[in-house]
Amino acid sequence: MIIDESSYNKIYSELRNYRDIERLTRKYNDLSKEFFLVVYTQKMIRMVTQQFHRVKNSAPKLIKQWDGGRSFLDISEGLSFPAVMTAFIILTSQGIGKKSFRKMLMDTSKIKDKRMKRELIEVNENDPIYSPMGDRVQRERGIRGEERIKIWLDSHGITYEREEDLRAAGSKTPDFLLKSPIFFRGESIKWIESKASFGDLKEINKNLTKQVIPYHELFGPGMVIYWFGIVDTAPVLDGIVIETDGVLEDHWDL
């Protein structure tokens, strides 16, 4: 799926909160609910990255509000900041370790403090991105994308090394490093990277800098697949093919 950038920007601006996903799924009925969840997830992660230190610096004020009876969820809504991350900042700023916080979030049944238990259950239920359920959904989405590539490669008898094999050797690691190159529309492909995300320009450029260009330098030409689509202004680069969900059914020379 390729979306023109102006249409995508309109959708991105309309995704102001989680409740907008249902409304936009009805409005843009040719796009899936999961697509909107993926874009919303990307938007929220960017927002948290940008605002984390600002919110962290206000921790003394937030702790005072919580000690005064406001819940984690109520404080988070006032900040327009994810509920789990708000609770994380308040509690870790009072000496609770990151691992301890994560354990409490993963298993609230073991929390003895009744108020904290109730409020952490509440933030879990109201944070579709940073809750354990949100983490699991994102992880499973990534696994599905990689599994599609694996099944396709196996069905065509194409041999490869996986990311976990390459990581043991200490190098930067694409999801699939092919033993022999294959060709897509005449372009040599020596590795394939799976992205369970939408490739807007911010996402593509981030991945190019952190992963894709280093893969190209180490292993030669390759492909990145964005399973939830790309904008029509995605860059065209020598030796790096940026594609979307229908690519495995496209024309290959194997």
N, C-alpha and C positions, 0 to 999 in steps of 0.2 A: 504494500500500500504506500503510495506517494501522495502527500498532501501539499498543496501550495502554501507557501509560508504565511501569506496574509490570513488565510483561513485558519491555519494552525494557531497563529498569534491571537486571533479572536477567541478560539476555544480556550487557549491558555489563560487569557485574561478573565474569561467567564468562570473558570474553575477556582472560585474563591475559598470554598470549604468542601468538606466531604459530602455534605448533603446535595451539592450541585451535581454530583455524578449521576444521580437518578434523573434529574431534570434534563441534563444535557444528553443522556442516553435516549430520552424520548424526543428531544429536539433534533438531534442528529441521528436519526434511526438507521443510517447506513454504517455507523460506527458502534463498536461493541462496548459494553459496560466495562470490560477489562481494559480496553484502550484508555478510557477516561481515568480509571484507577491508576494505570501506569503513568499517565501524564501528571496526575495529581501527586503521585508519589515523588516523581522527579522534582516537581515544583516545591513540595514541602521540604525535601532534603536540601535543596538549594537555599531555601529560606532559613532553615536551621543553621546551615553552614555560615550564612551571612550574619545571623543575629545571635548566635550562641554566646559569644563573648559579651555582648551588650546585656543579655538576660543574666548571664553568669555574674556580671559585675553588680547587678541589682539584687543578688542573693540575700544580703542582710534585710532588705526591705521585704522580700518575698517570705523569708523565714518569719519575720514579725507578723505578716498577714496570716500565715498558716498557724502560728502560735495563737493568734487572735481568733481563730475559729474558721477562717475561710478554707475550703477544701482545695486539694491539688487541682481538681478539675475546674473549679470556679476561678482560681488564680490563672490557670492556663487560658481559659476563655477570655479573661480580661487582657491577657498579653497577646492573644491571637498566636499562641505558641503551642506546639504539640503537648498533650497532657503528660505522656510518659517522660518527655524531656524536661518538663517543668518540675515534676516530682523528683527526677534525677538531680537537678540542680539544687533543689531545696534540701534534699536528704544528704547528698554527698558534700554539700557545704557545711553540714553539721557533723561530719566525721564518719558517716557511713561509706564504706569502700565501694568502688564500682562493682566488684564481683559480688559483694553482699547485696547490693541493690538489685543486680540482675537475678540473683537467686530468689530474692523476695518476690520479684515480678513474675518469675517462672513458676513459683509455687507459693501462692498466697496463703494456702492452708496452714503453713508453718509459722505464720506471723502471729505473735502473741498479743501485740497491741491492737485492740479492737478497732480503734479509729484508723490506724495506718492500714490495717488489713482491708477495711471497708473502702478506703479511698484508693488503694492500689488496685483493687478489683474494679473500681469505677474508672480509673484511668486506662486500664487494660481494655475495658469495654468501649471506650470512647476515643481510642487512638489506633486507627487502621494502619498506621505506618510503623511506629516504633514499639508497639506492643509485641509480645512473643508471637501472637497470631499473625500480626503484620509481617514480622521477620520471616515466619514460616511460609506465608503466601509468596513473598518475594523470592525466597530460596527455591521453592517448588517451581515457580515460574522460570527461573534460570535453569533448573534441571530439565524441565520440559524442552526448552530450546536446544540444549546440548544433546538431549536424547534424540531429537528429530535429525540432527546432523549425524549422530552415530549410526542410527538405523539406515540413513541414506548411504553413508560411506560403506557400511557393512554389506548392504544389498548390492552394491556395485563392485565389491571385492577390492575396495581401496584401503590400503594399510596406512596406519598412522600411529603416532604416539599421543597420549593424552596429557593434559596439563599436569596431573599428579606425577606422571613419569618424568616429565621435563623439570618440574620443580625440584625433584631430588638431585638433579645435576646442577642446580644453583643458577639456572639462567632465567631470563624473563620467559613467560610461559603462555603461548596462545592455547586455546582450548584443544585444538587439533593441529598437530604438525604432521604433514603427509610425508610418507617415505619416498614417494615419487610425485612430481608435479602433475596436476590435471589442468585442463584448460576450459575457461568460461568465456565464450564469445571471443576466442582467440587470445585471451589473457592468461598467462601462467599463474596458477594458484598453488602455493606451497604450504599454506596454513589457512585455517579458518577460525575466526573468533565469533562466538555467539553472544549477542546482547539482548536480554529480555527487557528491552526498553524502547522508547521512541527516539529516533535520531533527529532531534532538532539541532540547530547549529551549536548550541552550548554543549549538548551531550556529545556530538560528534567531535568537536574540537577538544573537549576534555579527554576523550578516549584516544584521540590521535596523539596528543602530547604524552599521556601517561603510559599508553600501551602500544598502540598500533604502529606508530612510527618506529619505536624501538624494535618491534617484531620484524618490521620490514628491514631494518638495518642488520638484524641478526640472521634472519632466515630467508630474506628475499621477498618476492611479491606474494600477496595474500588477499583474503576477503574478510570483511566484517558484515555479519548479518544482524540487522535490527528487526526483531520479530514483530514489533508493533508499528513499523513503518518509518519513513524518513520524510523530511521536507524536500520540496523540489529544488531547493537551492543547496543541497548537499554538495560538498566539494568533489571535483573530479581530480584524482591524483594518479600520477604514474606509479604503477606497482601496487596500488591499494584499491581494491574494488569494494565499494559500499553498496550493500544490497538490502532487500527487505524480504518479507515472508514467502513470496512465490518463487524465490530464486532456485530452490532445489528442483522445481518442475520446469525450469527454463532450459536453454540449450547449452549442453556441456559436451566437451570432447574428452572422453575418459580413456 
